[in-house]
């Protein structure tokens, strides 16, 4: 694949969060705990939780690096609220933004020190959504001030993450017509503005049912809104061709952002995988 595009650093992405969102599964790969497990540890010991989240991410990076995968669509920095759809659920570290920031930082560090680029998601926040964006378009009616103080703060605090993924969610207080992925206002004013994210911005999967219209129109809308690149994940050849026809080669500021993101790729540190597995089991088991 990398020979085809002529770049040995070309990002190959995966969703490997742990828990129910894991593309590498037993028996070939070890099951990893969901993010919420580390949030539970945090209530007992913040230090233990941070170490466990770091080791878990570092071990994930080792698993991915063995295969040549160098980008992971994690961590989830969404802040779930009571009554929200379960699509996020235990994929989030918890409901406290401060906890999410601490453990999200640990996960980012673990992935990057293992030679894998993290992709924080789903900016600017999927936690309030009362629908699963895989099948419906969620709408959030919360006011802008509350969104800023809770949903946006996790992304703002970790805006140094090299890459981020948008949410297919409408924030009525900001743009009542379009979800973040296709909203120039949300991307310009919130993601690039208030949150201050300057890295490579990608859409969530364009084939999700939250978006409407032909896949070519979705591609064009996401790129026009300010996404640097788009994701299309179902593997259907007709749709892939339609997306590729709209997604022209990277240029300008989007190309600069992509190149800058790739500068964060470093060779993995020396690492004792077996000792780390034992320590992680000890931390999770000891606090269970």
Backbone bond lengths (Angstrom), bond angles and torsions (degrees), N, CA, C in turn:
res aa  C-N    CA-C-N  psi(-1)  N-CA   C-N-CA  omega(-1)  CA-C   N-CA-C  phi
1 X - - - 1.457 - - 1.524 111.37 -
2 X 1.324 115.79 -42.81 1.467 118.44 -179.32 1.524 111.63 -72.36
3 X 1.313 117.47 -32.61 1.459 119.58 174.57 1.530 110.32 -62.35
4 X 1.330 116.71 -35.91 1.459 120.78 -179.18 1.518 111.74 -61.77
5 X 1.335 117.10 -39.71 1.468 119.69 -177.99 1.520 112.38 -96.67
6 X 1.334 116.84 -3.81 1.448 120.18 173.73 1.517 115.15 71.95
7 X 1.340 117.16 30.92 1.461 119.44 179.57 1.524 108.13 -147.92
8 X 1.316 115.76 113.76 1.465 119.65 -177.31 1.529 112.18 -70.59
9 X 1.325 117.24 -12.80 1.464 120.44 177.17 1.523 112.62 -94.27
10 X 1.320 118.05 -3.30 1.461 120.90 -173.05 1.525 110.40 -48.93
11 X 1.328 117.05 129.43 1.465 119.46 -176.38 1.522 112.64 -69.85
12 X 1.307 115.44 128.91 1.460 122.96 170.74 1.526 105.73 -113.32
13 X 1.324 115.77 118.98 1.456 121.92 -169.61 1.524 112.35 -102.40
14 X 1.332 113.85 155.61 1.456 120.96 176.69 1.521 108.44 -150.13
15 X 1.320 116.31 154.18 1.472 122.36 168.99 1.521 107.30 -97.01
16 X 1.308 116.63 100.66 1.460 121.53 179.48 1.532 107.64 -133.30
17 X 1.336 114.88 72.83 1.458 120.51 -177.56 1.526 111.78 -81.73
18 X 1.335 115.96 -29.79 1.454 121.68 -166.28 1.514 109.00 102.54
19 X 1.322 116.89 164.44 1.458 119.59 -177.38 1.514 111.84 66.58
20 X 1.347 116.60 -136.29 1.470 120.25 -174.04 1.520 113.39 -78.71
21 X 1.338 118.33 -12.38 1.465 120.44 175.86 1.518 107.99 -106.76
22 X 1.324 114.67 89.08 1.467 121.61 -178.63 1.516 108.04 -149.24
23 X 1.318 116.35 118.87 1.468 119.96 179.76 1.529 111.46 -85.27
24 X 1.333 116.79 -23.57 1.465 121.37 174.35 1.518 107.03 -101.66
25 X 1.312 117.03 117.34 1.458 121.55 -170.77 1.522 111.54 -125.73
26 X 1.356 116.93 164.21 1.457 119.90 171.16 1.526 109.28 -60.80
27 X 1.325 118.17 151.92 1.466 126.23 9.27 1.533 114.66 -89.70
28 X 1.333 117.53 -7.42 1.466 118.65 -176.61 1.530 111.92 -73.76
29 X 1.340 116.64 -30.74 1.463 121.00 179.52 1.515 109.30 -130.28
30 X 1.319 115.18 151.58 1.462 120.21 -179.89 1.524 110.78 -72.42
31 X 1.322 116.25 138.44 1.460 120.87 175.04 1.530 109.42 -67.54
32 X 1.314 116.02 136.72 1.460 121.97 177.59 1.528 109.29 -109.26
33 X 1.310 115.60 147.35 1.458 120.79 -177.57 1.527 110.95 -68.56
34 X 1.346 117.50 150.59 1.463 120.03 174.02 1.520 110.94 -70.59
35 X 1.322 116.04 161.92 1.462 121.07 -177.52 1.524 112.14 -56.74
36 X 1.333 117.04 -37.34 1.464 119.91 -176.67 1.521 112.53 -59.99
37 X 1.314 117.51 -26.38 1.465 119.98 179.11 1.527 110.67 -62.65
38 X 1.311 116.47 -36.60 1.458 120.05 -179.93 1.528 110.76 -75.37
39 X 1.322 116.00 -28.82 1.447 119.55 172.56 1.518 111.90 -65.59
40 X 1.330 116.59 -36.49 1.465 120.48 175.93 1.519 110.60 -64.68
41 X 1.316 116.64 -41.06 1.463 120.12 177.97 1.525 110.85 -63.06
42 X 1.315 116.10 -35.23 1.465 121.41 -177.23 1.528 111.15 -60.42
43 X 1.326 116.02 -33.32 1.461 119.81 179.83 1.522 111.37 -67.20
44 X 1.331 116.90 -25.29 1.466 121.93 179.71 1.524 111.27 -91.48
45 X 1.332 115.74 -45.74 1.461 121.07 -179.37 1.519 109.28 -154.30
46 X 1.320 116.64 115.58 1.458 119.91 179.28 1.526 111.20 -64.01
47 X 1.310 117.05 -37.94 1.458 120.84 -179.07 1.522 111.05 -65.16
48 X 1.336 116.08 -44.22 1.462 120.08 178.39 1.522 110.20 -62.01
49 X 1.330 116.74 -43.76 1.461 120.54 -177.83 1.524 111.50 -63.51
50 X 1.324 116.24 -42.90 1.475 119.34 179.35 1.521 110.97 -63.51
51 X 1.334 117.07 -44.03 1.464 119.91 179.44 1.524 110.92 -64.15
52 X 1.328 116.33 -42.81 1.466 119.93 -178.93 1.530 111.11 -65.51
53 X 1.326 117.01 -41.90 1.467 120.02 179.27 1.527 110.93 -64.25
54 X 1.326 115.89 -38.90 1.464 119.96 178.07 1.535 110.49 -64.66
55 X 1.331 116.34 -49.83 1.468 119.41 -178.03 1.523 111.43 -63.16
56 X 1.313 116.89 -39.27 1.458 120.31 178.63 1.525 110.45 -60.34
57 X 1.339 116.32 -45.02 1.465 120.61 179.52 1.524 111.40 -67.49
58 X 1.318 116.28 -38.71 1.464 119.89 -179.33 1.527 110.37 -66.30
59 X 1.324 116.89 -37.65 1.457 120.64 176.76 1.532 111.48 -69.81
60 X 1.323 116.27 -37.97 1.469 119.31 173.56 1.527 110.13 -58.52
61 X 1.324 115.65 -45.16 1.460 119.89 -179.79 1.527 110.82 -60.03
62 X 1.321 116.70 -37.79 1.456 119.97 178.26 1.526 110.56 -64.01
63 X 1.341 116.12 -43.94 1.466 120.61 177.57 1.527 110.78 -58.63
64 X 1.322 115.78 -45.39 1.470 120.46 -177.23 1.520 111.31 -70.57
65 X 1.328 115.77 -43.12 1.455 119.66 -178.44 1.518 112.75 -61.02
66 X 1.331 116.10 -33.87 1.470 119.82 177.96 1.524 111.55 -59.05
67 X 1.338 116.23 -27.00 1.458 121.58 -177.05 1.534 112.41 -97.68
68 X 1.330 116.36 -8.16 1.454 119.38 -176.49 1.518 113.29 90.08
69 X 1.331 118.06 7.18 1.463 121.77 177.35 1.522 107.84 -82.59
70 X 1.327 116.67 127.48 1.466 119.20 -172.33 1.523 114.73 -123.47
71 X 1.328 117.67 14.19 1.465 120.86 175.48 1.522 108.91 -147.17
72 X 1.323 116.27 133.04 1.458 122.01 -178.24 1.521 109.50 -123.60
73 X 1.318 116.81 126.97 1.466 121.52 -179.71 1.529 109.67 -77.80
74 X 1.290 114.74 75.72 1.459 125.57 -178.90 1.531 105.68 -166.81
75 X 1.333 118.44 155.04 1.458 127.77 9.85 1.532 113.24 -87.75
76 X 1.346 113.84 160.25 1.457 121.61 169.89 1.528 106.96 -81.50
77 X 1.330 116.49 118.88 1.465 121.39 -178.97 1.523 111.89 -109.14
78 X 1.328 116.76 15.31 1.455 121.04 178.46 1.530 110.74 -68.75
79 X 1.338 115.61 151.60 1.463 122.56 -178.52 1.529 107.98 -114.22
80 X 1.331 118.96 95.84 1.471 120.43 -178.14 1.532 111.61 -66.64
81 X 1.311 115.44 150.53 1.457 121.47 175.34 1.525 108.87 -124.54
82 X 1.320 115.37 162.84 1.458 121.13 178.02 1.524 109.62 -58.61
83 X 1.331 116.16 131.86 1.452 120.87 178.31 1.512 115.08 90.58
84 X 1.322 117.47 -4.75 1.467 120.18 179.25 1.529 110.38 -73.25
85 X 1.318 115.66 158.92 1.459 120.61 176.09 1.529 109.93 -61.48
86 X 1.323 116.27 148.60 1.463 121.51 -175.65 1.527 113.68 -77.47
87 X 1.333 118.02 2.72 1.466 119.81 -177.86 1.529 111.24 -59.31
88 X 1.325 118.27 -32.24 1.457 120.56 175.10 1.531 108.86 -87.80
89 X 1.310 118.42 -65.32 1.461 121.07 172.68 1.513 114.04 48.09
90 X 1.344 116.21 -124.06 1.468 120.16 -176.08 1.520 113.24 -77.30
91 X 1.324 117.51 3.95 1.468 120.01 171.80 1.523 110.32 -73.70
92 X 1.338 116.91 -20.89 1.461 122.20 176.81 1.525 109.24 -89.05
93 X 1.324 115.63 152.18 1.464 120.02 178.85 1.526 111.75 -69.38
94 X 1.315 117.43 -26.13 1.453 121.21 -178.65 1.511 109.54 168.11
95 X 1.334 116.00 -162.67 1.468 121.17 -179.11 1.520 113.11 -108.86
96 X 1.305 117.48 -3.17 1.461 122.31 -178.97 1.527 108.69 -97.35
97 X 1.341 118.03 117.03 1.467 119.31 -178.87 1.526 113.43 -55.06
98 X 1.334 117.96 -37.17 1.473 120.17 -178.89 1.524 110.75 -63.61
99 X 1.317 116.83 -41.10 1.470 121.71 177.40 1.525 110.38 -63.42
100 X 1.329 115.91 -45.06 1.465 120.63 -178.85 1.525 110.84 -62.08
101 X 1.328 116.32 -40.15 1.465 120.26 179.06 1.526 110.68 -62.77
102 X 1.329 117.03 -46.53 1.465 120.94 -178.08 1.527 111.52 -62.68
103 X 1.317 116.51 -48.32 1.463 119.40 -176.49 1.531 111.11 -76.81
104 X 1.324 117.12 -31.53 1.459 119.46 174.30 1.513 111.38 -63.06
105 X 1.335 116.21 -39.93 1.463 120.36 177.35 1.534 110.36 -62.50
106 X 1.324 117.10 -42.22 1.472 120.46 179.07 1.517 111.29 -62.21
107 X 1.329 116.05 -39.85 1.465 119.19 -179.38 1.527 110.65 -69.12
108 X 1.323 116.89 -42.03 1.466 120.49 177.67 1.525 109.95 -58.41
109 X 1.319 117.09 -46.18 1.464 121.13 -179.44 1.523 111.27 -63.25
110 X 1.328 117.41 -43.08 1.459 120.19 -179.73 1.515 112.61 -62.68
111 X 1.332 116.45 -42.67 1.461 119.59 178.83 1.525 111.47 -66.14
112 X 1.331 116.56 -46.31 1.457 119.60 -175.51 1.526 111.68 -67.50
113 X 1.323 117.21 -38.58 1.465 119.11 178.66 1.529 111.46 -71.23
114 X 1.328 115.67 -15.82 1.461 120.07 174.39 1.517 113.14 -94.13
115 X 1.338 117.24 8.26 1.456 120.52 176.44 1.508 114.75 82.34
116 X 1.347 117.23 22.90 1.468 121.88 -178.94 1.528 109.22 -124.67
117 X 1.332 116.89 132.12 1.456 121.27 179.23 1.528 110.11 -79.78
118 X 1.344 118.33 127.81 1.461 120.58 175.69 1.522 110.93 -83.76
119 X 1.330 115.39 152.08 1.463 122.78 175.37 1.523 106.79 -125.51
120 X 1.328 117.70 104.84 1.466 118.75 -179.34 1.527 109.16 -74.31
121 X 1.324 114.59 143.93 1.465 119.46 -177.33 1.534 110.19 -150.22
122 X 1.316 117.62 159.54 1.459 130.09 -2.11 1.528 106.27 -110.32
123 X 1.301 116.79 100.90 1.451 122.93 -171.85 1.551 110.63 -70.22
124 X 1.331 119.17 134.97 1.467 128.56 7.09 1.522 114.90 -94.67
125 X 1.346 118.77 16.86 1.454 120.09 174.00 1.521 112.82 140.61
126 X 1.336 115.93 125.61 1.467 122.79 -179.73 1.530 111.25 -110.50
127 X 1.323 116.46 1.20 1.462 119.34 -169.91 1.511 115.59 -68.18
128 X 1.342 118.59 -25.41 1.460 121.34 -179.14 1.528 112.95 -90.65
129 X 1.299 117.41 -5.83 1.464 120.38 -174.75 1.525 110.73 -61.37
130 X 1.327 116.23 131.15 1.466 120.91 178.32 1.527 111.71 -98.75
131 X 1.316 116.02 12.14 1.467 121.49 175.71 1.520 108.49 -140.23
132 X 1.316 115.44 155.71 1.461 122.37 176.98 1.523 108.13 -85.18
133 X 1.325 116.88 116.60 1.466 120.12 -175.33 1.524 113.21 -68.22
134 X 1.330 117.41 -8.17 1.463 118.68 172.67 1.533 110.78 -68.54
135 X 1.340 115.95 -26.39 1.471 119.27 -174.91 1.521 114.21 -125.47
136 X 1.337 119.52 -19.03 1.460 122.74 179.89 1.522 109.29 -142.02
137 X 1.330 116.11 162.29 1.461 121.26 174.95 1.526 109.21 -90.62
138 X 1.340 118.55 111.82 1.467 119.91 178.35 1.521 111.06 -76.23
139 X 1.328 115.27 146.76 1.458 122.18 175.19 1.525 108.10 -124.30
140 X 1.318 116.58 135.01 1.464 122.52 179.97 1.521 107.79 -115.99
141 X 1.343 116.37 121.91 1.465 120.92 -175.53 1.525 113.13 -98.14
142 X 1.305 117.65 -0.84 1.462 123.25 -178.84 1.530 110.90 -57.63
143 X 1.336 116.58 147.64 1.449 121.22 179.86 1.516 113.17 -69.54
144 X 1.324 115.79 158.53 1.465 121.50 -175.91 1.524 112.09 -62.77
145 X 1.315 118.27 -37.09 1.465 120.60 -178.55 1.523 111.29 -65.90
146 X 1.320 116.66 -42.34 1.467 119.80 179.27 1.523 110.91 -67.65
147 X 1.325 116.61 -40.26 1.460 119.93 176.41 1.531 110.35 -58.58
148 X 1.311 116.07 -44.54 1.460 120.96 -178.78 1.523 111.60 -62.51
149 X 1.330 116.45 -38.58 1.460 120.97 -174.89 1.518 113.51 -79.26
150 X 1.321 117.77 -18.85 1.468 120.34 -176.13 1.525 111.76 -124.43
151 X 1.311 117.20 -67.50 1.464 121.89 -173.34 1.520 112.95 -63.86
152 X 1.331 117.03 -43.20 1.456 120.40 -174.00 1.528 112.77 -80.96
153 X 1.330 117.44 -23.55 1.468 120.11 -169.57 1.524 112.68 -65.13
154 X 1.321 117.95 -32.27 1.468 119.85 -179.27 1.530 110.30 -65.54
155 X 1.334 116.43 -42.11 1.463 120.78 179.17 1.527 110.99 -71.39
156 X 1.317 116.10 -37.85 1.463 119.83 178.89 1.526 110.90 -62.65
157 X 1.331 116.42 -39.90 1.461 120.67 -177.88 1.526 112.39 -72.01
158 X 1.327 117.14 -24.04 1.469 121.44 -178.16 1.533 110.51 -117.88
159 X 1.323 116.14 32.44 1.461 119.88 -175.61 1.525 113.44 -70.88
160 X 1.344 116.78 -1.88 1.465 119.51 174.99 1.527 112.03 -79.99
161 X 1.329 117.29 -8.42 1.469 120.16 178.00 1.531 108.19 -55.60
162 X 1.329 118.45 134.34 1.471 119.33 -172.38 1.519 115.34 -67.47
163 X 1.342 117.14 -24.38 1.460 119.73 -178.32 1.524 109.33 -140.02
164 X 1.330 115.34 154.98 1.461 121.12 179.07 1.521 109.42 -145.85
165 X 1.339 115.30 154.41 1.462 122.90 179.71 1.521 109.43 -119.13
166 X 1.330 116.13 136.05 1.459 120.75 -178.00 1.526 112.18 -78.10
167 X 1.342 113.94 163.36 1.463 121.96 175.71 1.527 109.43 -101.31
168 X 1.329 116.39 137.28 1.466 121.22 171.63 1.535 107.42 -84.23
169 X 1.311 116.28 67.23 1.465 122.16 -176.26 1.524 108.91 -135.70
170 X 1.337 116.65 136.52 1.462 121.80 174.28 1.527 108.85 -89.25
171 X 1.331 116.27 127.09 1.462 122.46 174.32 1.522 106.75 -106.53
172 X 1.330 116.00 100.21 1.456 121.03 -169.29 1.526 112.90 -60.79
173 X 1.329 116.98 -30.53 1.459 119.63 -178.82 1.530 112.47 -72.18
174 X 1.328 116.56 -14.51 1.471 120.44 -176.64 1.524 111.40 -112.62
175 X 1.318 116.95 -50.85 1.463 122.52 176.53 1.526 107.36 -146.02
176 X 1.326 117.99 99.59 1.468 120.25 -175.89 1.526 114.11 -74.11
177 X 1.316 117.57 -5.63 1.463 121.32 -174.51 1.526 113.57 -100.36
178 X 1.329 117.11 -35.01 1.469 119.71 -169.69 1.525 111.51 -127.70
179 X 1.345 116.88 143.58 1.462 119.17 172.41 1.527 110.68 -69.31
180 X 1.315 116.59 161.99 1.470 121.05 -175.48 1.521 111.84 -51.81
181 X 1.311 117.63 -40.37 1.465 121.64 -175.86 1.520 112.88 -57.65
182 X 1.332 117.21 -34.01 1.459 120.56 -176.80 1.532 112.08 -116.76
183 X 1.333 116.96 19.13 1.455 121.09 -178.04 1.530 111.56 -106.25
184 X 1.324 118.75 108.09 1.465 119.54 175.24 1.529 112.23 -57.74
185 X 1.325 116.99 -34.18 1.463 120.21 -178.10 1.526 111.35 -68.50
186 X 1.325 117.72 -45.24 1.463 120.26 179.42 1.525 110.18 -64.06
187 X 1.317 116.94 -44.86 1.466 119.61 -178.17 1.527 110.99 -67.24
188 X 1.321 116.84 -44.68 1.473 119.92 -177.92 1.528 111.91 -71.25
189 X 1.328 116.76 -50.86 1.464 120.29 -170.99 1.520 113.55 -83.61
190 X 1.331 116.85 -33.36 1.465 119.65 -174.85 1.527 111.79 -101.66
191 X 1.329 117.35 -59.61 1.466 119.98 -174.01 1.531 111.04 -67.73
192 X 1.318 116.58 -51.37 1.469 119.88 179.18 1.531 111.67 -81.12
193 X 1.331 116.62 -32.20 1.450 121.24 -175.84 1.520 112.93 -85.97
194 X 1.324 116.24 -84.01 1.464 120.45 -174.36 1.529 113.15 -60.96
195 X 1.303 117.40 -45.23 1.467 120.66 179.92 1.522 111.37 -72.88
196 X 1.317 116.39 -30.75 1.466 120.07 176.63 1.512 114.21 76.28
197 X 1.328 116.82 26.99 1.464 119.73 179.75 1.516 109.93 -80.59
198 X 1.328 115.98 123.28 1.469 121.39 -177.99 1.522 112.61 -113.65
199 X 1.338 116.93 5.13 1.455 120.16 -177.28 1.518 112.94 -85.72
200 X 1.328 115.67 -164.19 1.465 122.81 -177.63 1.529 109.06 -78.93
201 X 1.320 115.88 121.95 1.468 121.51 -177.25 1.518 109.45 -105.95
202 X 1.329 115.62 126.01 1.460 120.93 178.03 1.518 110.34 -120.35
203 X 1.307 115.66 152.38 1.459 120.62 175.02 1.517 109.38 -74.55
204 X 1.325 116.00 159.24 1.458 119.44 162.90 1.534 106.45 -71.00
205 X 1.302 116.89 176.87 1.463 122.02 -175.85 1.536 110.89 -56.34
206 X 1.323 116.55 123.34 1.458 121.39 -178.67 1.519 113.03 -67.94
207 X 1.313 117.97 -19.00 1.460 119.45 -177.04 1.529 112.99 -86.58
208 X 1.328 117.47 0.81 1.463 120.32 176.93 1.527 109.89 -68.74
209 X 1.344 115.47 148.61 1.460 119.98 -172.02 1.527 113.96 -74.74
210 X 1.326 118.25 -8.13 1.465 119.69 175.37 1.521 110.86 -61.96
211 X 1.324 117.01 -30.32 1.456 121.54 178.49 1.522 109.40 -90.89
212 X 1.323 115.90 151.82 1.459 120.12 -178.65 1.522 110.06 -124.23
213 X 1.325 114.89 165.04 1.455 120.68 178.86 1.514 112.20 91.26
214 X 1.333 116.46 172.39 1.468 120.95 178.71 1.528 110.65 -59.47
215 X 1.312 116.25 151.84 1.471 120.36 -177.17 1.528 110.69 -63.25
216 X 1.315 117.65 -30.26 1.468 119.83 177.31 1.518 110.79 -66.45
217 X 1.334 116.82 -38.96 1.464 120.93 179.39 1.529 110.40 -68.73
218 X 1.318 117.18 -37.29 1.466 121.03 177.57 1.534 109.96 -62.96
219 X 1.320 115.31 -42.32 1.467 120.28 179.20 1.522 110.46 -60.77
220 X 1.315 115.61 -49.51 1.461 121.08 -178.30 1.523 110.95 -61.69
221 X 1.336 117.03 -40.47 1.465 121.38 -178.40 1.524 111.56 -67.20
222 X 1.324 117.14 -41.52 1.466 120.68 -179.39 1.524 110.86 -66.09
223 X 1.319 116.67 -42.62 1.463 120.22 179.38 1.528 111.25 -68.91
224 X 1.324 116.84 -39.87 1.462 120.66 177.86 1.524 110.97 -63.66
225 X 1.340 116.64 -36.17 1.465 120.94 -178.27 1.520 112.13 -68.19
226 X 1.341 116.90 -26.03 1.452 119.16 179.10 1.512 115.42 129.83
227 X 1.334 117.69 2.97 1.464 118.68 171.70 1.525 108.07 -66.77
228 X 1.326 116.07 136.72 1.464 119.46 178.85 1.523 111.37 -75.73
229 X 1.312 115.53 -39.72 1.463 121.77 177.93 1.527 108.32 -138.59
230 X 1.322 116.23 162.60 1.457 120.18 178.22 1.523 109.57 -121.22
231 X 1.314 114.97 151.37 1.460 121.33 176.47 1.522 109.54 -107.03
232 X 1.321 115.35 135.56 1.460 121.45 172.28 1.515 106.21 -132.57
233 X 1.316 116.90 119.32 1.470 119.60 -161.91 1.521 116.19 -120.57
234 X 1.326 120.04 1.89 1.468 117.21 -175.42 1.524 113.23 -91.02
235 X 1.329 117.85 -10.87 1.460 119.64 174.67 1.513 115.21 79.48
236 X 1.349 118.32 3.81 1.466 120.02 178.16 1.519 110.45 -71.51
237 X 1.330 117.22 123.45 1.465 120.43 -172.37 1.526 113.36 -62.58
238 X 1.333 117.95 -40.99 1.463 119.72 -179.91 1.521 110.53 -61.15
239 X 1.330 116.20 -44.16 1.463 119.58 179.33 1.528 110.52 -68.15
240 X 1.323 116.88 -39.87 1.466 119.66 179.06 1.525 110.78 -58.77
241 X 1.325 116.42 -41.68 1.460 120.90 179.30 1.521 110.95 -64.58
242 X 1.333 116.92 -42.12 1.464 120.93 179.57 1.525 111.09 -64.02
243 X 1.335 116.44 -41.39 1.462 120.27 178.05 1.529 110.16 -64.56
244 X 1.324 116.41 -46.54 1.462 120.30 -177.82 1.528 111.93 -61.96
245 X 1.327 116.61 -33.29 1.464 119.78 179.51 1.526 112.21 -67.43
246 X 1.325 117.16 -28.48 1.472 121.45 178.70 1.525 112.14 -91.56
247 X 1.320 116.84 -29.75 1.476 121.12 -176.65 1.524 108.62 -88.17
248 X 1.312 115.61 91.85 1.459 120.73 -178.08 1.526 110.54 -72.62
249 X 1.331 118.11 167.63 1.464 120.11 177.72 1.527 111.48 -56.32
250 X 1.324 115.78 144.88 1.460 120.65 178.70 1.519 110.81 -60.82
251 X 1.332 114.29 141.01 1.461 119.98 176.74 1.518 108.69 -154.97
252 X 1.319 115.35 169.68 1.452 120.90 175.23 1.510 113.12 60.42
253 X 1.351 115.68 -140.66 1.460 120.31 -174.72 1.521 111.63 -66.13
254 X 1.329 118.53 -32.53 1.458 120.71 178.52 1.526 111.01 -63.72
255 X 1.323 116.59 -40.81 1.457 120.70 177.20 1.527 110.61 -64.80
256 X 1.319 116.93 -41.06 1.463 120.15 178.21 1.525 111.39 -62.68
257 X 1.324 116.28 -40.07 1.458 119.40 177.92 1.527 111.48 -64.97
258 X 1.319 116.20 -40.55 1.460 119.90 178.10 1.520 111.04 -63.18
259 X 1.317 116.15 -46.03 1.467 120.08 -179.93 1.524 110.92 -63.48
260 X 1.339 116.15 -38.91 1.464 118.89 179.25 1.523 110.92 -67.13
261 X 1.332 117.44 -39.85 1.471 120.07 177.80 1.525 110.68 -58.71
262 X 1.327 116.29 -40.37 1.462 119.80 -177.85 1.523 112.53 -70.49
263 X 1.337 117.45 -19.20 1.475 118.59 176.22 1.526 111.27 -68.25
264 X 1.325 117.50 -16.68 1.462 120.78 178.31 1.528 112.35 -81.01
265 X 1.331 116.59 -7.67 1.465 119.49 176.69 1.524 109.13 -74.00
266 X 1.307 115.92 118.72 1.461 120.85 178.97 1.518 108.90 -127.60
267 X 1.311 115.67 158.23 1.467 119.41 175.35 1.517 109.08 -63.98
268 X 1.318 115.89 139.73 1.461 120.45 -178.79 1.524 110.82 -61.29
269 X 1.326 115.56 142.22 1.460 121.29 176.05 1.524 110.46 -64.92
270 X 1.329 115.91 159.35 1.463 119.99 170.54 1.518 108.41 -57.65
271 X 1.320 116.37 136.02 1.457 119.03 -169.11 1.523 109.91 -153.63
272 X 1.323 116.87 129.74 1.459 122.74 176.61 1.525 107.85 -95.02
273 X 1.312 115.84 96.04 1.454 121.03 -175.73 1.535 111.99 -58.56
274 X 1.318 117.00 -42.98 1.464 119.80 -174.84 1.519 111.40 -69.09
275 X 1.320 116.86 -39.52 1.459 120.33 176.82 1.527 110.25 -65.28
276 X 1.334 116.50 -38.96 1.462 120.38 179.84 1.528 111.26 -66.38
277 X 1.339 116.77 -40.52 1.467 119.96 177.08 1.527 110.71 -61.43
278 X 1.318 116.61 -43.68 1.471 120.11 179.49 1.521 110.76 -63.20
279 X 1.327 115.88 -44.29 1.463 119.77 -179.28 1.537 110.86 -64.58
280 X 1.324 117.06 -41.90 1.459 120.21 179.79 1.528 110.77 -63.51
281 X 1.323 117.26 -43.85 1.465 120.79 177.46 1.520 110.37 -60.69
282 X 1.311 115.74 -38.94 1.456 120.62 179.11 1.538 111.01 -64.90
283 X 1.321 116.83 -43.63 1.459 120.77 -178.91 1.528 111.33 -66.90
284 X 1.301 116.62 -45.52 1.458 119.81 -177.97 1.534 110.72 -71.34
285 X 1.323 115.45 -43.64 1.461 119.25 -179.53 1.509 112.70 -68.65
286 X 1.344 115.86 -39.30 1.450 120.12 -176.86 1.506 112.57 -67.89
287 X 1.344 116.66 -27.68 1.453 119.49 -177.90 1.526 112.38 -98.51
288 X 1.328 115.57 -2.84 1.478 119.07 -176.26 1.514 110.77 -70.69
